[in-house]
Amino acid sequence: MRRIYPTATAPLPEQDSKDKKKDKSKPGWLGFFRRLIWAWWIWIAVASVAALVDHGNLAAVLAGVGFFFYLVAPRERVPSFGLEAKFPVTSLEFRSSVTGATGVPFIQGNNLSLLNNGDEFYPAMLEAIAKAQKTITMEAYIYWAGEVGKQFARAMAERGRAGVQVKLLLDAFGSATIGREVQSILKDSGCEIAWYNRVWLKTIGRFNHRNHRKSLIVDGRVAFTGGAGIADHWIGAAQGPKHWRDIQIRLEGPGAVGLQAAFAQN
């Protein structure tokens, strides 16, 4: 496929020239207040003052809040400037800008299917696992104990016993409730489980650096990604509050290589 990259950042004719240098990083009053709340060092400073005036209990509480915000406060910053564009997503300009901004080219030769809710995507994912011949890799934030968790574990375990290499990368926080039964089913069949960013004392400052990627790649050719993890509340068709609404994408073709690379990177 021919790669097309943007060659200029000049606004389109219909754009207001003032938008070109509009600073997008200014948070406004609400954003400023939010940043103030997230500033852990302010809480620690107030705790120190409270301790100096013999308010020990208050100081301990404030210090605890400051330490909590130190762990979970977002590290990202909003970019100062952004490209204003009003061309439609069907245009060549949109495709060129997406390619240039992400550094990822569009790849032809893929078959894509949109799968709505667990009644559609879980059977499709399990079918792909059952057909695996060489490798299965799964990356997930949520893999919880339950019927769906055991169903996937048994499917991957069967392939593992058949000689397929099965590797799972699970978030140490999001998948903490996976349960011993699911882990035993996987490990006893030779499947490998790795944990993303376990909480250790030396890495406590990165506690909130979590892995929200969700992917299943089979034989490097069939891949699934979307918003769903492995848990019982995705079962069904979003028919009630206990049944979550979500979408997964089934991708077959060379585009699966990018998801496989992301798994390998993490």
C-alpha positions as CSV (number, residue, x, y, z in Angstrom):
1,M,0.0,0.0,0.0
2,R,1.3,3.5,-0.8
3,R,2.0,5.5,2.3
4,I,0.7,9.0,2.4
5,Y,1.9,11.5,4.9
6,P,0.8,15.1,5.5
7,T,3.3,17.6,4.1
8,A,2.0,20.8,5.7
9,T,0.1,21.9,8.8
10,A,-1.5,24.9,7.2
11,P,-5.2,25.2,8.0
12,L,-7.8,24.5,5.4
13,P,-9.4,27.6,3.7
14,E,-12.6,27.4,5.8
15,Q,-10.7,27.4,9.0
16,D,-10.3,30.5,11.2
17,S,-6.6,31.4,11.2
18,K,-6.9,32.2,14.9
19,D,-7.5,28.5,15.6
20,K,-4.0,27.7,14.3
21,K,-2.2,28.9,17.4
22,K,-4.9,28.4,20.0
23,D,-3.4,27.1,23.2
24,K,-5.3,23.9,24.1
25,S,-3.4,23.2,27.3
26,K,-5.0,25.9,29.4
27,P,-7.2,24.0,31.8
28,G,-9.7,26.7,32.8
29,W,-11.0,27.2,36.3
30,L,-12.3,23.7,36.6
31,G,-9.2,22.1,35.3
32,F,-7.0,24.3,37.5
33,F,-9.0,23.2,40.6
34,R,-8.7,19.6,39.5
35,R,-4.9,20.0,39.2
36,L,-4.8,21.6,42.6
37,I,-6.6,18.6,44.1
38,W,-4.3,16.2,42.4
39,A,-1.1,18.0,43.6
40,W,0.1,15.6,46.3
41,W,2.9,17.9,47.5
42,I,0.2,20.5,48.6
43,W,-1.4,17.9,50.9
44,I,2.0,16.9,52.3
45,A,2.8,20.6,53.0
46,V,-0.5,21.1,54.8
47,A,0.0,17.9,56.7
48,S,3.4,19.2,57.8
49,V,1.8,22.5,59.0
50,A,-0.8,20.5,60.9
51,A,1.9,18.4,62.6
52,L,3.7,21.6,63.7
53,V,0.6,22.9,65.4
54,D,0.1,19.6,67.2
55,H,-2.8,18.3,65.1
56,G,-1.3,14.8,64.7
57,N,-4.4,13.0,63.6
58,L,-5.3,15.6,61.0
59,A,-1.7,15.5,59.8
60,A,-1.7,11.7,59.4
61,V,-5.0,11.9,57.4
62,L,-3.7,14.7,55.1
63,A,-0.4,12.8,54.6
64,G,-2.3,9.7,53.7
65,V,-4.4,11.6,51.1
66,G,-1.2,13.2,49.7
67,F,0.5,9.7,49.4
68,F,-2.6,8.3,47.7
69,F,-2.7,11.2,45.1
70,Y,1.1,10.6,44.6
71,L,0.3,7.0,43.6
72,V,-2.8,7.6,41.3
73,A,-2.4,11.2,39.9
74,P,-2.1,11.2,36.1
75,R,1.3,12.0,34.8
76,E,0.2,13.0,31.3
77,R,-0.1,16.6,30.2
78,V,-2.4,18.0,27.5
79,P,-0.5,19.1,24.4
80,S,-0.2,22.8,24.0
81,F,-1.3,22.9,20.4
82,G,-3.3,20.6,18.1
83,L,-4.2,20.5,14.4
84,E,-7.7,21.8,13.7
85,A,-9.3,19.9,10.8
86,K,-12.8,19.9,9.3
87,F,-12.4,17.4,6.5
88,P,-14.6,14.3,6.6
89,V,-13.3,10.9,7.8
90,T,-14.0,9.6,4.3
91,S,-11.5,12.0,2.7
92,L,-7.9,11.3,1.7
93,E,-6.7,14.1,3.9
94,F,-8.1,12.5,7.0
95,R,-6.4,9.2,6.2
96,S,-3.1,11.0,5.5
97,S,-3.3,12.9,8.8
98,V,-4.1,9.8,10.8
99,T,-1.2,8.0,9.2
100,G,1.2,10.9,9.8
101,A,0.1,11.6,13.4
102,T,0.3,8.0,14.6
103,G,3.2,6.7,12.4
104,V,1.0,3.7,11.6
105,P,0.1,3.1,7.9
106,F,-3.2,1.7,6.7
107,I,-2.8,-1.9,5.7
108,Q,-4.9,-3.6,3.1
109,G,-5.9,-7.2,2.9
110,N,-7.8,-7.5,6.2
111,N,-11.3,-8.8,7.0
112,L,-13.0,-6.9,9.8
113,S,-16.1,-7.9,11.8
114,L,-17.9,-5.8,14.5
115,L,-19.2,-8.0,17.3
116,N,-21.8,-6.6,19.6
117,N,-22.0,-7.8,23.3
118,G,-20.9,-11.0,24.8
119,D,-23.4,-13.2,22.9
120,E,-21.5,-12.3,19.7
121,F,-17.9,-11.8,20.7
122,Y,-17.3,-14.5,23.3
123,P,-18.3,-17.4,21.0
124,A,-16.2,-15.9,18.2
125,M,-13.2,-15.6,20.4
126,L,-13.6,-19.2,21.8
127,E,-13.9,-20.5,18.2
128,A,-10.7,-18.8,17.2
129,I,-8.9,-20.3,20.2
130,A,-10.2,-23.8,19.4
131,K,-8.7,-23.5,15.9
132,A,-5.2,-22.3,17.1
133,Q,-2.4,-24.3,15.6
134,K,0.8,-22.5,16.8
135,T,0.3,-19.6,19.2
136,I,-2.3,-17.8,21.4
137,T,-1.5,-14.6,23.1
138,M,-3.9,-12.6,25.3
139,E,-3.5,-9.2,26.9
140,A,-6.1,-8.0,29.3
141,Y,-6.8,-5.5,32.1
142,I,-9.8,-7.6,33.4
143,Y,-9.7,-11.4,33.7
144,W,-11.9,-12.3,36.6
145,A,-13.0,-15.5,38.2
146,G,-16.4,-16.8,36.9
147,E,-18.0,-18.9,34.3
148,V,-16.5,-17.0,31.4
149,G,-13.1,-17.0,33.0
150,K,-13.2,-20.8,33.4
151,Q,-14.5,-21.3,29.9
152,F,-11.6,-19.3,28.3
153,A,-9.1,-21.0,30.6
154,R,-10.4,-24.5,29.6
155,A,-10.3,-23.6,25.9
156,M,-6.7,-22.3,26.1
157,A,-5.7,-25.2,28.3
158,E,-6.9,-27.7,25.7
159,R,-4.8,-26.0,23.1
160,G,-1.8,-25.8,25.4
161,R,-2.0,-29.6,25.9
162,A,-2.1,-29.9,22.1
163,G,1.3,-28.2,21.8
164,V,0.1,-24.6,21.1
165,Q,2.1,-21.9,22.8
166,V,-0.3,-20.0,25.1
167,K,0.8,-16.8,26.7
168,L,-1.3,-14.4,28.8
169,L,-0.3,-10.9,30.0
170,L,-2.7,-9.7,32.7
171,D,-2.8,-6.5,34.6
172,A,-1.7,-7.2,38.2
173,F,-4.4,-4.8,39.6
174,G,-7.3,-5.3,37.1
175,S,-7.0,-9.1,37.1
176,A,-6.2,-9.5,40.7
177,T,-9.5,-11.5,41.3
178,I,-8.8,-14.1,38.6
179,G,-8.8,-16.8,41.3
180,R,-6.8,-19.9,41.9
181,E,-9.0,-22.2,39.9
182,V,-8.6,-20.3,36.7
183,Q,-4.8,-20.0,37.2
184,S,-4.5,-23.7,38.0
185,I,-6.4,-24.7,34.8
186,L,-4.0,-22.6,32.8
187,K,-0.7,-23.4,34.5
188,D,-1.4,-27.1,34.7
189,S,-1.7,-27.3,30.9
190,G,1.6,-25.4,30.3
191,C,0.1,-21.9,29.6
192,E,2.2,-19.0,30.7
193,I,0.9,-16.2,32.8
194,A,2.8,-12.9,33.3
195,W,1.6,-10.0,35.4
196,Y,1.9,-6.4,34.2
197,N,3.3,-4.0,36.8
198,R,3.0,-5.9,40.0
199,V,3.1,-3.6,43.1
200,W,6.5,-3.7,44.7
201,L,8.0,-1.2,47.1
202,K,10.6,-0.1,44.5
203,T,7.9,0.6,41.9
204,I,5.2,2.1,44.3
205,G,5.4,5.4,42.4
206,R,4.2,3.7,39.3
207,F,1.2,2.0,41.0
208,N,-1.3,3.5,38.7
209,H,0.6,2.7,35.5
210,R,-1.9,0.0,34.4
211,N,-2.3,-1.9,31.2
212,H,-5.8,-1.4,29.6
213,R,-5.0,-3.0,26.3
214,K,-7.3,-5.8,25.4
215,S,-6.2,-8.2,22.7
216,L,-6.4,-11.9,21.7
217,I,-4.2,-13.0,18.8
218,V,-4.3,-16.5,17.3
219,D,-1.5,-17.7,15.1
220,G,-0.5,-14.1,14.4
221,R,-3.3,-13.9,11.8
222,V,-6.7,-13.7,13.7
223,A,-7.0,-11.0,16.3
224,F,-9.7,-9.5,18.6
225,T,-9.6,-6.1,20.3
226,G,-12.1,-3.7,21.7
227,G,-13.6,-2.7,25.1
228,A,-14.3,-6.1,26.7
229,G,-12.3,-8.1,29.1
230,I,-13.0,-11.6,30.4
231,A,-15.7,-11.5,33.0
232,D,-19.3,-12.6,33.5
233,H,-20.9,-9.2,33.4
234,W,-20.2,-9.1,29.6
235,I,-22.4,-12.2,29.1
236,G,-25.6,-11.6,27.2
237,A,-26.8,-8.8,25.0
238,A,-26.9,-5.8,27.3
239,Q,-30.4,-6.8,28.3
240,G,-30.1,-5.3,31.9
241,P,-28.0,-3.4,34.3
242,K,-25.9,-6.5,35.2
243,H,-25.1,-7.1,31.5
244,W,-22.5,-4.7,30.1
245,R,-22.7,-3.2,26.6
246,D,-19.5,-3.5,24.6
247,I,-18.0,-4.1,21.2
248,Q,-15.1,-6.2,20.0
249,I,-13.5,-6.2,16.6
250,R,-12.4,-9.4,14.9
251,L,-9.5,-8.8,12.5
252,E,-8.1,-11.4,10.1
253,G,-5.1,-10.5,8.0
254,P,-1.8,-8.7,8.2
255,G,-3.2,-6.0,10.6
256,A,-3.0,-8.6,13.4
257,V,0.7,-8.2,13.4
258,G,0.4,-4.7,15.0
259,L,-1.5,-6.2,17.9
260,Q,1.0,-9.0,18.2
261,A,3.8,-6.5,18.3
262,A,2.0,-4.5,21.1
263,F,1.7,-7.7,23.1
264,A,5.4,-8.4,22.7
265,Q,6.3,-4.8,23.6
266,N,4.5,-5.0,26.9
